[in-house]
Amino acid sequence: MTPTPRSSANPRAPFLLKMASAFIPVALSVLVYLVAYNNSAAGRLILACLAAGNLFLWMLPTTWFPRCIHVTALRLSSLYIAVIFASWLSLELLFPSVLPAEYAQIMDLTKVFRGADFVPASGVDMVFENEDQEIHVKRPRAAFGQTRRISWHRPGEPFEYHGYDPNSGKTYLNRFFWNSQGYFDHDRPLVKPANTKRVVIIGDSYVEAVQAPLTQTFHKRLEASLNANPWLASGVSFQAIALGNSGAGQSTNLRVLQQEGLAYQPDLVIFTLCSNDFCDDDPALKRQLVLASGEFGSLTRGLARHGLMATVFAARRIQSAWRSRIVVSPELLQWSAEELPVVETAWQRTLAYVNQAKMLCDRAGVAFVLVYLGAEIEVSYRVDPEAALSALRGMGSAHSAILWDMERSVKRVQSYCAEHDIRFVSLLGPLARAQTQTKKRVFGDHYSMFGHEIAGDVLACVVRKCLIDESARDFKECLTEGPQQ
């Protein structure tokens, strides 16, 4: 008996064809959204275009599609996506009128990220124009009066920081242009001029230093101090180049050193380290840190820049729910006397990045110093231990149950540097002593201008010792000099 031949047709083919056809609008929409999102700040316009584009795809005649496409599945997918984008757009348009108070709050919170209007100079006590900033800009300095938008780290574009100086009690505007690399500094050629000593300073928002006029940042103070000092040989000048990115951890700092820092042909690299870097280098801890602090993460900052305020509001509500589950901020846990594996592992990862940077400089024949910038709570502890611990315990029952060791992190870093032959300087002592002796605050939003002054004086001494004596390891004389009054 002859067996009946089996069909060679795949019974799953129609289903796979439907799935593939339905996926086409999804893939196109995601691709178009990402491209538009990265090249335009008009979030609502992007949503409207995607909704209209998918409706157009839904309405196309059947004859326009190749035979290999399941038209019904593709049309249904396009219709669903159009409804999603149209609904999203509707929520954004209705948000200001339906929830006006919440809308106003989000607008105020996101004014820096979304490209808010520049603050009128008449509304502050002081205005710093940074007219001595040597930079090639796209627009003349009058751009501050002509444009209404703020640009974050966009090369050649203007920026304006609205701050408060805790020592003078005055508000101020710091107006400047990002340089050609997107940093708050002068523009410097990659090729080092003859008879020039260079130090490259890499770090996060403390090196970014938008809270102070350029001449008062610690890196420009140390530059001015060194150039005014007769220790340099005749005809030799000194340049400090700041590569600061807010929110950067040591993994980012290492990448900046590799891709940008060494290209400037430095004689010395200063790697700055903040107490929250171990969180910045760990994605899970970074998310917890952002939630616990109530700060805006990269997602919400991006949404705010695109004007998608209803989405920012929804994201903030979700973050608030997650924040309630965080008992103690991960940044604070580093000062627990109890050894916590998640904290220790993260710190070891961060310090390993520092060691990689040091070895990279060694191979390039460049001197390297790690500088511990310190946190306000660490300086407060050194100024008044009981008051600092009382403030910590007052943050809640979970904080009261912790045995605090506020020297733990700086000792951790100091021990690692000694083990791996990394030159190390902590600014905690000089900052605390300056605040105690002068009664001026060294922190405001990051370093105050007085804090920059102290850091600049100390680091000028450190740099001088490093460049005169490459084997120098003892910086005690730099750390014990009295603060300027």
C-alpha positions in Angstrom: 0.0 0.0 0.0 1.5 3.3 -1.0 1.7 5.8 1.8 0.1 9.2 1.4 2.8 11.9 0.9 3.1 14.5 3.7 2.6 18.1 2.8 5.8 20.1 2.8 4.0 23.3 3.8 4.8 24.7 7.3 1.5 24.9 9.3 3.1 27.7 11.4 3.9 29.9 8.3 0.6 31.9 8.4 1.1 32.7 12.1 4.7 33.7 11.6 3.7 35.8 8.6 1.1 37.6 10.7 3.6 38.2 13.6 6.3 39.5 11.2 3.8 41.8 9.5 2.5 43.1 12.8 6.0 43.8 14.0 6.9 46.1 11.0 4.9 49.2 12.3 6.3 48.6 15.8 9.9 48.5 14.5 9.4 51.5 12.3 7.8 53.5 15.0 10.5 52.7 17.6 13.2 53.5 15.0 11.6 56.8 14.0 11.0 57.8 17.6 14.6 57.2 18.7 16.0 59.1 15.7 13.6 62.0 16.2 14.1 62.0 20.0 17.9 62.3 19.7 17.7 65.0 17.1 14.7 67.2 18.2 13.4 68.6 21.4 9.8 68.9 20.1 8.4 65.9 22.0 4.7 66.6 21.2 5.5 67.1 17.5 7.2 63.7 17.5 4.1 62.0 19.0 1.8 63.8 16.6 3.9 62.7 13.6 4.1 59.1 14.7 0.4 59.0 15.3 -0.3 60.4 11.9 2.3 58.2 10.2 0.7 55.0 11.6 -2.8 56.2 10.6 -1.5 56.8 7.1 0.0 53.3 7.1 -3.4 51.9 8.2 -5.2 53.7 5.4 -2.9 52.6 2.6 -4.6 50.5 -0.2 -3.9 46.8 -0.2 -2.3 47.0 -3.6 0.5 49.1 -2.2 1.8 46.2 0.0 4.0 43.3 -1.3 2.4 39.9 -1.4 4.7 38.6 1.3 3.0 40.9 3.9 -0.1 40.0 5.8 -1.9 43.3 5.3 -4.6 42.8 8.0 -2.1 42.2 10.7 0.0 45.2 9.6 -3.0 47.5 9.6 -4.2 46.4 13.0 -0.8 46.9 14.4 -0.6 50.4 12.8 -4.0 51.3 14.2 -3.1 50.2 17.7 0.2 52.2 17.6 -1.6 55.3 16.3 -4.0 55.1 19.2 -1.2 54.8 21.7 0.7 57.8 20.4 -2.5 59.8 20.0 -3.5 59.0 23.6 -0.1 59.9 24.8 -0.3 63.2 22.9 -3.7 63.9 24.4 -2.5 63.4 27.9 0.3 65.8 27.3 -2.0 68.4 25.8 -4.6 68.0 28.6 -2.1 67.9 31.5 -1.8 71.7 32.0 -5.6 72.3 32.3 -6.6 69.1 34.1 -3.8 69.3 36.8 -2.6 72.9 36.7 -0.9 72.8 40.1 1.0 69.6 39.3 1.9 71.0 35.9 3.3 74.2 37.4 5.4 72.1 39.9 6.9 69.9 37.2 7.6 72.9 35.1 9.5 74.5 38.0 11.4 71.4 38.9 12.5 70.7 35.3 13.4 74.3 34.2 17.1 73.4 33.9 16.6 70.2 32.0 13.8 71.3 29.6 15.6 74.4 28.3 13.9 77.1 30.4 13.9 80.8 29.8 17.0 82.6 30.9 16.5 84.4 34.3 16.4 88.2 33.9 19.6 89.7 35.3 17.6 92.3 37.2 16.2 89.5 39.5 19.5 88.6 41.1 22.2 90.4 43.2 25.2 89.5 41.1 25.8 88.5 37.5 29.0 86.8 36.3 29.4 87.1 32.6 32.8 85.2 32.2 33.9 87.6 29.5 37.5 86.4 29.9 36.6 82.9 28.8 38.7 82.1 25.8 36.4 80.1 23.6 35.2 79.8 20.0 31.4 80.2 20.1 28.6 79.8 17.6 27.0 83.0 18.7 28.2 86.3 20.1 27.9 86.9 23.9 24.7 88.9 23.1 23.1 85.4 22.7 22.1 85.6 26.3 19.8 88.5 25.4 18.6 87.0 22.1 17.9 83.3 22.9 15.4 82.0 25.3 16.8 78.5 25.7 19.3 76.8 27.9 21.6 74.1 26.4 23.2 71.4 28.6 26.8 70.6 27.6 26.2 71.5 24.0 29.5 72.8 22.5 29.6 76.5 21.8 26.1 77.1 23.3 25.2 79.5 26.2 24.3 78.3 29.7 23.1 80.1 32.8 23.3 78.9 36.3 21.1 80.6 39.0 22.8 80.2 42.4 23.0 81.4 45.9 26.2 82.2 47.8 25.8 81.1 51.5 28.6 83.3 52.7 27.5 86.6 51.2 23.8 85.8 51.3 23.4 86.9 47.7 21.8 85.3 44.6 23.7 85.3 41.4 23.7 84.3 37.7 26.7 82.5 36.2 26.6 83.0 32.4 29.0 81.3 30.2 29.4 79.2 27.0 30.3 75.6 26.8 33.6 75.2 25.1 34.1 73.3 21.8 34.2 70.0 23.8 31.1 70.8 25.8 32.9 71.7 29.1 32.9 74.8 31.2 36.5 75.9 30.5 38.6 77.7 28.0 39.2 76.2 24.6 42.7 74.7 24.5 44.4 73.1 21.4 45.2 69.4 21.8 48.8 70.1 20.9 50.6 71.5 23.9 52.3 74.8 23.3 56.1 75.1 23.8 57.3 75.9 27.3 54.0 74.9 28.8 53.1 72.6 31.7 49.7 71.0 31.6 47.5 69.4 34.2 44.2 67.7 33.2 41.5 67.5 35.9 38.8 64.9 35.5 35.7 64.4 37.5 32.0 65.0 38.0 30.0 68.1 38.8 32.6 69.5 41.2 35.0 69.7 38.3 32.2 70.9 36.0 31.9 73.8 38.5 29.0 75.7 36.9 28.2 77.0 40.4 31.1 79.5 40.2 32.5 82.0 37.6 35.4 80.4 35.7 38.1 82.5 37.4 36.9 81.4 40.8 36.8 77.6 40.1 39.4 75.6 42.0 41.2 74.5 38.8 41.5 78.1 37.5 42.6 79.3 40.9 45.4 76.7 41.0 46.4 77.7 37.4 46.6 81.4 38.4 48.5 80.5 41.6 51.1 78.5 39.7 51.6 81.1 36.9 52.1 83.8 39.5 54.7 81.7 41.4 58.4 82.0 40.6 58.8 78.2 40.9 58.5 77.8 37.2 61.4 78.2 34.9 61.7 81.4 33.0 59.2 81.6 30.1 57.3 78.5 31.2 53.5 78.9 31.7 51.0 76.6 33.2 47.5 75.4 32.0 44.8 73.6 33.9 42.2 71.8 31.7 39.0 70.8 33.4 37.0 67.9 32.0 33.9 67.7 34.3 30.7 65.9 33.7 27.9 66.0 36.4 26.9 62.5 37.5 30.1 60.9 36.4 31.6 58.0 38.3 35.1 56.6 38.0 34.1 54.4 35.0 33.1 57.6 33.1 36.3 59.4 34.3 38.4 56.5 33.0 36.7 56.7 29.6 37.2 60.5 29.5 40.9 60.0 30.3 41.3 57.5 27.5 39.4 59.4 24.9 40.1 63.0 25.7 42.4 63.6 28.7 45.6 62.1 27.4 45.1 63.8 24.0 46.0 67.1 25.7 49.5 65.8 26.4 49.3 66.5 30.1 52.3 66.5 32.5 49.9 65.6 35.4 46.4 64.1 35.6 44.3 64.8 38.6 41.5 62.3 39.1 38.9 63.6 41.5 36.8 61.2 43.6 33.5 61.9 45.3 31.8 59.9 48.0 28.9 59.0 45.7 31.1 57.6 42.9 30.6 54.0 44.1 26.9 54.5 43.4 27.5 56.2 40.0 29.5 53.2 39.0 26.9 50.6 40.0 23.6 50.8 37.9 21.4 49.3 40.7 22.9 51.6 43.4 22.7 54.6 41.0 18.9 54.0 40.6 18.5 53.8 44.3 20.5 56.9 44.9 18.5 58.9 42.3 15.2 57.7 43.9 16.3 58.3 47.5 17.6 61.8 46.7 14.5 62.7 44.7 16.7 63.8 41.8 15.9 63.5 38.1 17.4 60.5 36.4 18.6 60.5 32.8 15.2 59.3 31.5 13.2 62.0 33.3 15.7 64.7 32.3 15.4 63.6 28.7 11.6 63.7 28.8 11.7 67.1 30.4 14.0 68.5 27.7 11.4 67.2 25.1 8.5 69.0 26.9 6.7 65.7 27.8 5.6 67.0 31.2 2.7 64.6 31.8 5.1 61.7 31.2 7.6 63.3 33.7 4.8 63.7 36.2 3.8 60.0 35.8 7.4 58.9 36.1 7.9 61.0 39.3 4.8 59.4 40.9 6.2 56.0 40.1 9.5 57.0 41.5 7.9 58.2 44.7 6.3 54.9 45.2 9.6 53.1 44.8 11.3 55.7 47.0 9.1 54.7 49.9 10.7 51.3 49.8 14.2 52.7 50.3 14.9 52.9 54.0 18.4 54.4 53.9 20.1 56.0 50.9 22.9 53.8 49.5 25.3 56.8 49.7 24.8 57.0 53.5 25.3 53.3 53.9 29.0 53.6 53.0 29.5 55.2 56.4 27.9 52.3 58.3 30.5 50.8 60.7 29.0 47.4 59.7 30.6 45.9 56.6 27.9 45.7 53.9 28.9 43.4 51.0 26.9 45.5 48.3 28.7 48.7 49.4 32.2 47.1 49.7 31.8 45.4 46.3 30.8 48.6 44.6 33.6 50.6 46.2 36.2 48.0 45.1 34.9 48.3 41.6 35.2 52.1 41.7 38.7 52.0 43.1 39.7 49.4 40.4 38.7 52.0 37.8 41.0 54.5 39.5 43.9 52.0 39.4 43.3 51.4 35.7 43.5 55.1 35.1 46.7 55.3 37.1 48.3 52.4 35.1 47.2 54.1 31.9 49.0 57.3 32.9 52.0 55.3 33.9 52.2 53.7 30.5 51.9 57.2 28.9 54.6 58.6 31.2 52.2 61.0 32.9 52.1 61.8 36.6 48.8 60.8 38.4 47.2 62.0 41.6 43.8 61.0 43.1 42.0 63.7 45.0 39.2 63.0 47.4 36.9 66.0 47.2 34.7 65.0 50.2 31.0 65.4 50.9 29.3 68.1 52.9 28.3 65.6 55.6 31.9 64.5 56.0 33.1 68.1 56.4 30.3 68.8 58.8 31.3 65.8 60.9 34.9 67.1 61.2 33.6 70.5 62.1 31.0 69.3 64.7 30.8 65.5 65.1 27.9 65.5 67.5 25.8 67.8 65.4 26.4 65.8 62.3 25.6 62.5 63.9 22.5 63.9 65.5 21.3 65.1 62.1 21.9 61.6 60.7 20.0 59.9 63.5 17.2 62.4 63.1 16.5 61.2 59.6 14.4 58.2 60.9 14.4 55.1 63.0 16.5 53.2 60.5 19.2 55.8 60.6 19.1 55.8 64.4 19.8 52.1 64.5 23.0 52.4 62.4 26.4 52.8 64.1 28.0 55.5 62.0 31.7 55.7 61.1 32.1 59.0 59.1 35.8 58.3 58.4 35.2 55.0 56.8 35.2 56.0 53.2 38.2 58.2 53.2 40.2 55.6 55.1 39.0 52.9 52.6 40.3 55.0 49.7 43.5 55.9 51.5 44.3 52.3 52.2 43.6 51.2 48.6 45.9 53.9 47.3 48.7 52.9 49.7 48.4 49.3 48.6 48.5 50.2 44.9 51.1 53.0 45.0 48.6 55.7 44.0 49.4 59.3 45.1 46.5 60.4 47.2 45.2 63.7 48.6 42.1 64.3 50.7 40.6 67.8 50.9 38.5 67.0 53.9 41.0 68.3 56.5 41.7 71.6 54.7 38.0 72.3 54.0 36.9 71.5 57.6 39.7 73.6 59.1 38.9 76.5 56.8 35.3 76.4 57.8 36.1 76.2 61.5 38.7 79.0 61.5 36.8 81.5 59.2 33.2 80.5 60.0 32.6 80.6 56.2 30.8 77.7 54.6 32.8 75.6 52.1 29.7 74.0 50.7 26.7 75.6 49.1 25.4 73.8 46.0 28.6 71.8 45.7 31.6 73.8 46.7 30.9 77.4 47.6 33.2 80.0 46.1 35.1 80.0 49.3 35.3 76.2 49.1 36.8 76.5 45.6 39.4 79.0 47.0 40.5 76.5 49.6 40.6 73.6 47.2 42.5 75.6 44.6 45.2 76.7 47.2 45.7 73.1 48.4 45.9 71.6 44.9 48.3 74.3 43.6 50.7 73.2 46.3 50.1 69.5 45.4 50.7 70.1 41.7 53.8 72.1 42.4 55.3 69.2 44.4 54.3 66.6 41.8 55.9 68.5 38.9 59.1 69.4 40.8 59.5 65.9 42.4 57.9 63.0 40.5 58.5 60.7 43.4 56.7 63.0 45.9 54.2 61.1 48.1 53.9 63.3 51.2 51.7 66.3 50.8 51.3 67.2 54.5 52.6 70.7 54.1 50.0 71.3 51.4 47.2 70.1 53.7 48.2 72.1 56.8 48.5 75.6 55.4 46.0 78.0 56.9 43.0 79.2 54.9 42.9 82.6 53.4 40.7 85.0 55.4 
